[in-house]
């Protein structure tokens, strides 16, 4: 059953914070997608780590190429379900725009430092600040003036927020589930990074192939079938084919199981979707287990590899040192941030400044302030 009646109709959008005339040939969600792509924060993702640094190769995913892969999978899944592909694409492209340097390790470190000041760092909430305040492209308003549904999806695509704990987010209907388009994003994000991180680990020669086949049986079964069909094929090409099959299996399951769950729920409209106690988009229990196997393998065998840990610890140490320095010496930040730190809590200004840095810029700042070896130039 197609889910057109459950798709978010752009004509029923709650609109923008600052009203704007309609564009003659782009709907509002398509305009949001384009505004995200043309933002400075989106371009900076090209120089932010996904998992592997350029120490190994220039071919690894960075935060930008990962985002593009999420967008591609999201459009495919949403299209198969007859949902709003423009909204899904906008949400996929903006979903990681709030990430700081050095991936999730950088996020955890910033959050740890902020909690020492009674505050916190959350990349989804930071992304909302970026699109509402920090991007300066228009004469009539600060930020990108995105539609309500895209802003809502930025904070709700991967988790639910408590209205009692986050009163500043009350306008985003925290007691309701987001539309299906938003519910898909975190799931396709997992499909994208689980398969891509395995691919990069293989490229970096950090992957124990036998362990992968044993600990992620879905991949092992796919590889066994490929190997039977192409016994003389190059191992890398057989690996690629098996990984492609895993990705396709997870995406197909997400499509089919989401359709089943929507049908079983009896919902007929987007408002019905919002009123559900639980999200309707999701994997079947079997595919969820297979996806979890991939995540466990990556966590235990790849993300904890000594070479990755060494890079991560060095990078996070630099971030930590820079945060502490600027909190103690806010006047050493650029003039705009230094002035802001006189009227706002310095730790918040420092956090926003560091979160916007690329990996290389942060390392260069540390070199300029503290000495030590200069970071290698990026290509």
Phi, psi and omega in degrees: 000121173296153185249034183305320183290346179260359180281148178285116179276120184301334179290344179253016177299148174284358170086192183259158178297320177247112184302141178226151176294151179294145175282146185295332183219012173234131176284171188296324179289325175294323177294320177299314178305314182292324178295322177296313182299324183272002181281155177293322181298324178294317180296326181294339179300336180298335183245028176240137185295140166271290173227310186261135177275172179288002175304327183267317186190157174277358187268355184284156176296143165247183185296331180286312181294326173300315180300320179295323178293321176299317181299318181296314180293319182298317178297321180297312181296313181296321179297319179295330180269358182062037173269184184277104185288333177293317178295315179300317181294318177301316181293320179295319183289333183263353193294334181248013188293342181266005182290138176278182174299154171066033169062212184292333177295319177295321178297314180298321181291318177297318179297319179299315179295320182293325180294335175294341179253015180074021183235193178206165171233128179224123188293334176291315179292326177293322178300321178297320178295323179299310186282343180260337186230309195284324178289127182237098183230349190233150182283332189269346183197157172280156178077192184261353179053051181285161179295160180304315186295327177287317177297318177300315181294330178302316184268337188252000186292333186243352180195167174259141178251140180280131179296328179290323182276333183232067183299334180293344181260013188303328183294345186267026172053054187295340179278355182248158173281151176283167176301163182302324180303319179287323181297334182286334194298312182296328181288316178289332174300316179295318177301315184295310186282330177297316181283319182292321180293327174294318179299314180293323178295322176297315180298323181279358181060037178251008187256125172272106190297318181295320177298318180300313181297325182283320188268344175235080187304330179297318176291317181302317180293320179296317181293321180300318180293317179298316181296325179292323181281327183231066186298334182260005180290155176296139184301320180299318181290324176292322175300313180303315182295317179297318180294321177299319179295322178296314179300313181298320179298315182293318179295318179296318178297319179299318179297308187290320182287324176298317178299316179299316184290325176295315179298316182294330183287335182082004180292149181235341184223171176298322179295325175296318178302317182297327185276357180293147179291324180236161176291147183262337178283136179173165175282160166293165180298324180294311181292325177299320177294320178294319177296320178296324177301316180298317180296318179296318180298314180298318182294316186274332188249338184245301184298335180262007178298138183308323181293322178289317180298320180298312177300315184295316182295319179296317182292315181294325176299321178294317178300316181298315181297320181292320179299310182298321181295313184289329175296321179281333182228066182299337179292347180274354173284167174307154188307317182299316180286323179297318178295319180297325181291349176277339182244347178236161179305124183304323182297326179290319179294318179298316180300313180298320180296312182291321181299331180278351183286152166277166180304310186293322180297319179297315180295324177294320177300317179297318178298315183293326183273321189246353184080200184089179183294140179286146177294149179296147178291139176271152182280000000 
